[in-house]
Amino acid sequence: MEKMPALYIGHGAPMLLDDKLWTSQLREISASIPQPTSILIVSAHWESEPVTLSSTQSSTPLVYDFSGFDRKFYEMEYNSPDASALALQVAGIMPTTEPVHQSNRGLDHGAWVPLRVMYPQAQIPVLQMSMPTHDPEKLLELGKRLAPLREEGVLIIGSGFMTHGLRYLREWTPDAQAPTWSSEFDTWAAQTMASGDIDTLARYKELAPGMPYAHPTVEHFTPLFVALGAGQNPETPPETLIDGYFMGLSKRSVLVA
């Protein structure tokens, strides 16, 4: 069984499913890595403490946690197989002092939107894990605990967006020029990851240019730390798989070896 990488991907809004460039880039990612036995994904759109897992049932229902989009997005399905075995794996590697909780929650759009593109046949069990904190150190530690799953063919994904200052956008077109706060934060994050300086990256709130405009709330950035923690060495620079902007927001996505 091949060891899986970990990923941090920009998932975007449902309308990105109609963006030919972005969908082709996501398909290239899934084609370039081994086929996972199952997928564990942490999305910006599920913040819950303690750590909680989504429903394990086959054809897990979807959460349409958005509004104002075309009706077709509310009718989409992603009928993934039963994920009970993965839930047991996750529970088995967590310390007894921090047991995971099970829920009947479905997959939110931070999970099912990119997975519809990357694995459209929905033949791989998918489990979503809640993000219990935004503390980078704690999320790195969570990623380290999850790391052994990679040896068993589990693809670990942190799903967010490298910049997410929606309230500060002025031009709502896909090819809009990136605001300075977006481009400067993206460049800083890329350079900091390339240098392997996780301590500096973890202090993004005080050190990153473009804050707090790039992330007025931080849930779209912090899944990155789960992916970095799941790597062999958090200081090993991740590989950028997607860069560029959508509506001026950075969609940088990276692979962690």
MIBA-71238 format. One line per field, with one value per residue: residue number from 1; residue in three letters; x, y, z of N, C-alpha, C in turn. Coordinates in steps of 0.1 Angstrom, whole numbers. Example, Ala and Ser with C-alpha at 12.3 -4.5 7.8 and 13.67 -1.06 7.14 Angstrom:
REM residues 2
seq 1, 2
type Ala, Ser
n_X 132, 128
n_Y -57, -22
n_Z 78, 71
ca_X 123, 137
ca_Y -45, -11
ca_Z 78, 71
c_X 132, 129
c_Y -33, 0
c_Z 78, 79
REM end
This chain:
REM residues 257
seq 1, 2, 3, 4, 5, 6, 7, 8, 9, 10, 11, 12, 13, 14, 15, 16, 17, 18, 19, 20, 21, 22, 23, 24, 25, 26, 27, 28, 29, 30, 31, 32, 33, 34, 35, 36, 37, 38, 39, 40, 41, 42, 43, 44, 45, 46, 47, 48, 49, 50, 51, 52, 53, 54, 55, 56, 57, 58, 59, 60, 61, 62, 63, 64, 65, 66, 67, 68, 69, 70, 71, 72, 73, 74, 75, 76, 77, 78, 79, 80, 81, 82, 83, 84, 85, 86, 87, 88, 89, 90, 91, 92, 93, 94, 95, 96, 97, 98, 99, 100, 101, 102, 103, 104, 105, 106, 107, 108, 109, 110, 111, 112, 113, 114, 115, 116, 117, 118, 119, 120, 121, 122, 123, 124, 125, 126, 127, 128, 129, 130, 131, 132, 133, 134, 135, 136, 137, 138, 139, 140, 141, 142, 143, 144, 145, 146, 147, 148, 149, 150, 151, 152, 153, 154, 155, 156, 157, 158, 159, 160, 161, 162, 163, 164, 165, 166, 167, 168, 169, 170, 171, 172, 173, 174, 175, 176, 177, 178, 179, 180, 181, 182, 183, 184, 185, 186, 187, 188, 189, 190, 191, 192, 193, 194, 195, 196, 197, 198, 199, 200, 201, 202, 203, 204, 205, 206, 207, 208, 209, 210, 211, 212, 213, 214, 215, 216, 217, 218, 219, 220, 221, 222, 223, 224, 225, 226, 227, 228, 229, 230, 231, 232, 233, 234, 235, 236, 237, 238, 239, 240, 241, 242, 243, 244, 245, 246, 247, 248, 249, 250, 251, 252, 253, 254, 255, 256, 257
type Met, Glu, Lys, Met, Pro, Ala, Leu, Tyr, Ile, Gly, His, Gly, Ala, Pro, Met, Leu, Leu, Asp, Asp, Lys, Leu, Trp, Thr, Ser, Gln, Leu, Arg, Glu, Ile, Ser, Ala, Ser, Ile, Pro, Gln, Pro, Thr, Ser, Ile, Leu, Ile, Val, Ser, Ala, His, Trp, Glu, Ser, Glu, Pro, Val, Thr, Leu, Ser, Ser, Thr, Gln, Ser, Ser, Thr, Pro, Leu, Val, Tyr, Asp, Phe, Ser, Gly, Phe, Asp, Arg, Lys, Phe, Tyr, Glu, Met, Glu, Tyr, Asn, Ser, Pro, Asp, Ala, Ser, Ala, Leu, Ala, Leu, Gln, Val, Ala, Gly, Ile, Met, Pro, Thr, Thr, Glu, Pro, Val, His, Gln, Ser, Asn, Arg, Gly, Leu, Asp, His, Gly, Ala, Trp, Val, Pro, Leu, Arg, Val, Met, Tyr, Pro, Gln, Ala, Gln, Ile, Pro, Val, Leu, Gln, Met, Ser, Met, Pro, Thr, His, Asp, Pro, Glu, Lys, Leu, Leu, Glu, Leu, Gly, Lys, Arg, Leu, Ala, Pro, Leu, Arg, Glu, Glu, Gly, Val, Leu, Ile, Ile, Gly, Ser, Gly, Phe, Met, Thr, His, Gly, Leu, Arg, Tyr, Leu, Arg, Glu, Trp, Thr, Pro, Asp, Ala, Gln, Ala, Pro, Thr, Trp, Ser, Ser, Glu, Phe, Asp, Thr, Trp, Ala, Ala, Gln, Thr, Met, Ala, Ser, Gly, Asp, Ile, Asp, Thr, Leu, Ala, Arg, Tyr, Lys, Glu, Leu, Ala, Pro, Gly, Met, Pro, Tyr, Ala, His, Pro, Thr, Val, Glu, His, Phe, Thr, Pro, Leu, Phe, Val, Ala, Leu, Gly, Ala, Gly, Gln, Asn, Pro, Glu, Thr, Pro, Pro, Glu, Thr, Leu, Ile, Asp, Gly, Tyr, Phe, Met, Gly, Leu, Ser, Lys, Arg, Ser, Val, Leu, Val, Ala
n_X 8, 6, 21, 2, 1, -4, -28, -35, -61, -77, -111, -133, -163, -195, -199, -174, -173, -181, -159, -135, -107, -100, -113, -99, -74, -77, -84, -60, -44, -56, -50, -23, -14, -13, -40, -63, -73, -92, -107, -100, -112, -108, -126, -131, -156, -167, -166, -160, -158, -154, -132, -150, -167, -181, -212, -210, -224, -232, -237, -237, -255, -255, -245, -259, -245, -248, -259, -280, -272, -273, -300, -292, -270, -280, -291, -273, -255, -234, -225, -209, -191, -197, -182, -173, -151, -130, -136, -133, -105, -96, -105, -90, -64, -64, -57, -67, -75, -86, -110, -127, -158, -189, -211, -241, -239, -238, -217, -201, -199, -173, -161, -175, -177, -150, -143, -161, -150, -124, -127, -149, -164, -172, -164, -148, -145, -155, -148, -156, -139, -143, -131, -114, -103, -85, -60, -27, -6, -19, -34, -14, -4, -26, -26, -2, -10, -28, -12, -1, -22, -18, 0, -17, -31, -48, -60, -53, -69, -68, -92, -97, -92, -66, -66, -93, -109, -137, -156, -143, -139, -142, -146, -165, -158, -146, -119, -109, -86, -62, -66, -43, -39, -46, -28, -3, -5, -7, 18, 36, 28, 35, 62, 71, 63, 79, 104, 103, 96, 78, 72, 71, 50, 29, 24, 9, -12, -1, 22, 19, 16, -13, -32, -59, -74, -70, -79, -104, -119, -105, -109, -106, -79, -66, -70, -47, -27, -33, -28, 0, 9, 5, 24, 56, 77, 71, 86, 96, 94, 62, 48, 37, 7, -14, -18, -24, -54, -89, -116, -100, -91, -67, -61, -42, -30, -15, 8, 18, 45
n_Y -12, 22, 50, 78, 113, 144, 170, 205, 223, 248, 252, 268, 284, 269, 275, 273, 249, 252, 263, 260, 260, 258, 233, 216, 218, 206, 180, 173, 171, 149, 129, 127, 116, 87, 63, 68, 48, 57, 88, 115, 145, 178, 206, 241, 248, 235, 239, 227, 217, 191, 171, 159, 135, 131, 117, 82, 66, 50, 69, 94, 122, 155, 187, 217, 243, 272, 300, 317, 307, 290, 267, 241, 235, 228, 204, 186, 155, 133, 103, 87, 57, 36, 47, 36, 20, 37, 56, 41, 37, 63, 69, 51, 60, 83, 99, 85, 105, 124, 116, 109, 122, 110, 118, 125, 142, 155, 159, 189, 218, 224, 200, 182, 197, 200, 173, 161, 169, 159, 131, 119, 96, 88, 66, 62, 58, 85, 107, 133, 155, 175, 209, 215, 237, 269, 272, 272, 255, 235, 224, 215, 195, 178, 171, 156, 134, 122, 115, 87, 74, 79, 59, 38, 43, 64, 95, 126, 157, 192, 216, 247, 282, 301, 329, 349, 371, 380, 400, 423, 425, 441, 438, 415, 393, 364, 367, 389, 414, 407, 420, 441, 433, 406, 395, 401, 387, 361, 358, 361, 339, 317, 321, 318, 291, 279, 283, 267, 276, 272, 282, 310, 310, 302, 324, 341, 360, 382, 387, 385, 402, 421, 412, 421, 417, 398, 375, 380, 364, 333, 306, 296, 295, 280, 252, 244, 239, 215, 198, 203, 194, 167, 159, 143, 158, 188, 210, 206, 220, 224, 213, 235, 231, 243, 277, 312, 332, 336, 356, 375, 363, 342, 310, 291, 259, 231, 203, 181, 163
n_Z 0, -9, 6, 14, 5, 23, 19, 14, 3, -18, -16, -24, -35, -44, -71, -83, -93, -119, -131, -154, -154, -127, -119, -137, -126, -100, -108, -119, -96, -82, -100, -99, -76, -55, -55, -30, -1, 15, 26, 47, 58, 67, 71, 65, 72, 93, 125, 156, 189, 212, 190, 163, 143, 111, 97, 92, 74, 43, 13, 25, 36, 21, 32, 24, 27, 20, 2, -23, -47, -79, -85, -92, -77, -52, -56, -61, -55, -36, -34, -14, -2, 28, 57, 81, 88, 86, 105, 128, 126, 130, 156, 170, 170, 184, 216, 248, 265, 248, 233, 202, 190, 177, 151, 132, 112, 79, 49, 44, 21, 18, 18, -1, -25, -37, -38, -55, -79, -78, -72, -88, -91, -67, -51, -30, 5, 26, 52, 74, 96, 124, 130, 158, 170, 165, 170, 160, 169, 183, 162, 145, 161, 162, 135, 135, 150, 133, 112, 110, 96, 70, 62, 58, 36, 37, 26, 38, 41, 43, 40, 27, 21, 7, 10, 22, 24, 19, 25, 19, -8, -40, -66, -82, -101, -118, -128, -115, -104, -79, -47, -29, -2, -4, -23, -11, 13, 4, -10, 12, 28, 10, 7, 34, 40, 21, 32, 54, 78, 103, 127, 123, 104, 120, 135, 120, 123, 135, 120, 93, 62, 51, 69, 90, 68, 48, 62, 79, 96, 106, 98, 72, 67, 87, 85, 71, 89, 100, 78, 74, 98, 95, 79, 71, 81, 96, 89, 64, 32, 17, -15, -40, -57, -69, -79, -81, -86, -77, -82, -70, -47, -31, -44, -36, -33, -17, -15, 10, 19
ca_X 0, 14, 18, -5, 5, -15, -31, -43, -67, -88, -123, -141, -178, -200, -198, -162, -176, -182, -147, -128, -93, -99, -116, -88, -63, -80, -83, -46, -39, -60, -44, -9, -11, -19, -55, -65, -83, -103, -103, -103, -111, -111, -131, -133, -170, -172, -158, -167, -150, -142, -131, -162, -167, -194, -219, -203, -233, -231, -245, -238, -262, -247, -249, -258, -243, -245, -272, -279, -266, -282, -307, -285, -260, -287, -296, -261, -252, -221, -229, -197, -194, -197, -168, -172, -138, -121, -140, -126, -91, -93, -108, -80, -51, -66, -55, -79, -79, -93, -118, -135, -172, -195, -223, -248, -237, -234, -205, -204, -194, -158, -157, -181, -174, -137, -143, -169, -141, -112, -131, -163, -172, -177, -162, -139, -151, -151, -152, -152, -135, -145, -119, -118, -96, -78, -46, -18, 2, -28, -38, -2, -4, -37, -21, 8, -17, -34, -2, 0, -32, -12, 6, -27, -37, -58, -57, -57, -71, -73, -99, -100, -88, -54, -71, -108, -115, -149, -163, -135, -138, -149, -149, -169, -156, -136, -106, -106, -72, -61, -63, -29, -39, -46, -15, 8, -6, -4, 32, 42, 26, 42, 77, 73, 63, 91, 116, 101, 95, 65, 69, 66, 37, 19, 22, 4, -20, 7, 33, 16, 10, -26, -41, -68, -82, -70, -86, -111, -120, -93, -112, -102, -64, -61, -68, -34, -18, -36, -21, 14, 12, 4, 36, 68, 84, 64, 95, 98, 85, 53, 49, 26, 1, -23, -16, -33, -65, -103, -122, -90, -87, -57, -65, -30, -31, -2, 10, 27, 51
ca_Y 0, 34, 61, 90, 126, 152, 182, 217, 227, 258, 246, 278, 283, 259, 280, 269, 236, 256, 270, 249, 260, 252, 219, 208, 217, 197, 167, 170, 167, 135, 120, 127, 110, 73, 62, 66, 38, 65, 102, 122, 159, 189, 217, 254, 250, 228, 242, 221, 211, 183, 166, 152, 129, 131, 104, 71, 58, 52, 79, 104, 133, 167, 200, 228, 255, 284, 306, 326, 301, 283, 256, 229, 231, 223, 191, 177, 145, 127, 91, 79, 45, 36, 51, 31, 15, 49, 62, 33, 40, 76, 68, 42, 67, 95, 95, 83, 118, 132, 107, 116, 120, 106, 125, 121, 153, 152, 165, 203, 221, 224, 186, 176, 204, 196, 158, 159, 171, 150, 117, 121, 84, 87, 52, 61, 63, 99, 111, 147, 158, 189, 216, 218, 249, 276, 274, 265, 245, 223, 218, 208, 183, 170, 165, 146, 122, 116, 111, 73, 70, 80, 46, 29, 47, 75, 108, 137, 170, 204, 223, 261, 291, 308, 342, 347, 384, 382, 413, 434, 424, 452, 434, 402, 386, 354, 371, 402, 416, 404, 432, 441, 425, 392, 391, 402, 376, 348, 357, 358, 325, 309, 322, 313, 277, 274, 284, 257, 284, 269, 291, 323, 308, 301, 338, 349, 371, 394, 389, 384, 414, 418, 408, 410, 417, 385, 366, 386, 352, 325, 292, 291, 293, 271, 237, 242, 234, 200, 191, 204, 185, 153, 156, 136, 168, 201, 220, 203, 228, 217, 216, 242, 224, 253, 290, 321, 339, 336, 368, 382, 355, 332, 296, 283, 246, 225, 189, 179, 149
ca_Z 0, -10, 15, 9, 10, 29, 10, 17, -10, -17, -21, -31, -35, -53, -85, -88, -101, -133, -135, -161, -150, -113, -119, -143, -116, -90, -114, -120, -83, -79, -110, -97, -63, -54, -52, -16, 3, 21, 27, 59, 54, 77, 63, 72, 75, 105, 137, 167, 199, 209, 177, 160, 130, 103, 96, 85, 66, 29, 7, 35, 31, 20, 38, 15, 36, 12, -3, -34, -59, -88, -79, -94, -66, -41, -60, -63, -46, -36, -26, -10, 5, 42, 62, 95, 91, 88, 118, 138, 126, 136, 170, 175, 171, 193, 230, 256, 271, 238, 224, 192, 191, 164, 148, 120, 103, 65, 44, 39, 7, 19, 15, -12, -37, -43, -40, -67, -90, -77, -72, -92, -91, -53, -48, -19, 18, 30, 66, 77, 110, 128, 134, 172, 175, 155, 176, 151, 176, 186, 149, 141, 169, 156, 122, 138, 155, 122, 102, 107, 87, 56, 59, 55, 24, 39, 22, 47, 34, 49, 30, 31, 10, 12, 14, 22, 28, 11, 28, 14, -22, -46, -80, -81, -113, -116, -131, -108, -99, -65, -39, -23, 10, -8, -30, -1, 23, -4, -12, 25, 32, 1, 11, 47, 39, 13, 41, 64, 91, 108, 139, 118, 98, 131, 140, 108, 127, 139, 111, 78, 56, 46, 80, 91, 56, 41, 70, 90, 104, 102, 96, 59, 67, 98, 81, 66, 99, 101, 67, 77, 110, 91, 71, 77, 89, 93, 83, 50, 24, 8, -29, -45, -67, -75, -74, -88, -78, -81, -76, -62, -35, -35, -43, -35, -27, -15, -11, 21, 18
c_X 9, 11, 12, 2, -6, -16, -38, -48, -77, -100, -133, -156, -183, -199, -184, -163, -177, -170, -138, -114, -92, -102, -105, -76, -65, -80, -69, -40, -43, -53, -29, -5, -17, -33, -56, -75, -95, -98, -109, -101, -115, -114, -133, -147, -176, -162, -166, -157, -159, -143, -143, -162, -181, -200, -210, -211, -230, -240, -248, -245, -252, -253, -248, -257, -239, -259, -270, -273, -277, -287, -299, -276, -267, -293, -285, -260, -238, -222, -217, -200, -194, -183, -166, -158, -128, -124, -133, -111, -88, -95, -96, -67, -52, -63, -68, -84, -87, -100, -126, -150, -178, -208, -230, -248, -233, -221, -209, -197, -179, -152, -162, -178, -161, -137, -151, -160, -130, -115, -145, -171, -177, -175, -153, -146, -146, -156, -147, -149, -137, -131, -121, -112, -90, -63, -37, -11, -7, -32, -26, -1, -15, -33, -11, 1, -23, -25, -1, -11, -27, -6, -4, -36, -48, -52, -62, -58, -75, -79, -103, -99, -77, -57, -86, -115, -127, -155, -155, -133, -147, -153, -152, -169, -145, -121, -102, -92, -72, -58, -49, -29, -40, -33, -4, 7, -2, 11, 40, 40, 34, 57, 80, 72, 75, 104, 115, 100, 81, 61, 64, 52, 26, 16, 17, -4, -13, 18, 30, 10, -4, -36, -46, -77, -82, -78, -93, -116, -111, -96, -108, -86, -60, -61, -55, -25, -21, -28, -6, 18, 13, 16, 47, 76, 78, 73, 100, 89, 75, 54, 36, 20, -8, -19, -26, -45, -79, -110, -112, -85, -77, -62, -53, -34, -18, -3, 21, 32, 51
c_Y 12, 44, 73, 103, 132, 165, 193, 222, 239, 252, 255, 275, 273, 263, 276, 256, 239, 262, 259, 248, 253, 238, 211, 207, 207, 182, 163, 165, 152, 125, 118, 120, 96, 74, 59, 54, 45, 79, 108, 137, 168, 201, 230, 256, 242, 230, 237, 214, 203, 178, 157, 147, 130, 117, 94, 63, 60, 62, 90, 116, 145, 178, 211, 241, 267, 289, 315, 320, 294, 270, 243, 225, 225, 209, 181, 167, 140, 114, 82, 67, 46, 38, 46, 27, 27, 55, 54, 35, 53, 76, 60, 50, 80, 90, 94, 95, 127, 123, 115, 113, 118, 114, 120, 132, 149, 160, 179, 206, 222, 210, 181, 183, 199, 181, 154, 160, 161, 136, 116, 108, 81, 72, 50, 66, 77, 101, 125, 148, 172, 196, 221, 231, 256, 278, 265, 253, 232, 216, 210, 194, 173, 163, 154, 133, 115, 110, 96, 67, 70, 66, 36, 34, 58, 88, 119, 150, 180, 212, 237, 270, 300, 323, 342, 360, 388, 396, 425, 434, 436, 448, 419, 395, 376, 359, 385, 402, 414, 417, 430, 432, 410, 387, 391, 390, 363, 347, 354, 344, 315, 309, 316, 297, 272, 274, 274, 263, 283, 279, 305, 321, 308, 315, 347, 361, 384, 397, 390, 397, 411, 415, 421, 409, 404, 374, 373, 376, 341, 311, 287, 289, 282, 256, 234, 236, 219, 193, 192, 194, 170, 149, 149, 146, 182, 212, 218, 211, 220, 221, 223, 235, 234, 267, 299, 325, 336, 347, 376, 374, 344, 318, 286, 270, 239, 210, 188, 165, 143
c_Z 0, 0, 9, 13, 18, 20, 18, 4, -8, -24, -28, -29, -45, -68, -91, -96, -116, -139, -141, -157, -136, -113, -126, -134, -105, -95, -116, -107, -80, -88, -107, -84, -63, -51, -37, -13, 10, 23, 40, 56, 65, 69, 72, 77, 86, 117, 149, 176, 208, 194, 175, 146, 124, 103, 88, 75, 51, 24, 18, 29, 30, 27, 28, 22, 29, 7, -15, -47, -68, -82, -81, -83, -54, -44, -62, -52, -46, -27, -23, -2, 21, 47, 77, 98, 93, 101, 129, 138, 133, 151, 177, 177, 180, 207, 237, 263, 261, 228, 214, 194, 177, 163, 136, 110, 89, 61, 39, 26, 7, 16, 1, -25, -44, -46, -52, -80, -90, -78, -76, -91, -76, -48, -36, -6, 22, 44, 68, 92, 113, 131, 148, 178, 163, 159, 167, 157, 179, 173, 143, 148, 165, 143, 125, 143, 143, 112, 100, 98, 73, 52, 55, 43, 25, 34, 31, 40, 43, 39, 34, 19, 15, 16, 13, 28, 20, 13, 23, -1, -28, -61, -80, -95, -111, -118, -126, -104, -84, -57, -32, -11, 7, -14, -20, 9, 16, -6, 1, 29, 23, 5, 24, 47, 31, 22, 52, 78, 96, 119, 134, 112, 109, 137, 129, 112, 130, 128, 97, 73, 51, 57, 86, 78, 49, 48, 81, 100, 98, 98, 82, 58, 76, 94, 75, 76, 102, 90, 70, 88, 106, 82, 78, 86, 86, 87, 69, 41, 16, -6, -34, -57, -76, -70, -82, -79, -85, -74, -67, -50, -40, -33, -42, -27, -27, -12, -1, 20, 31
REM end
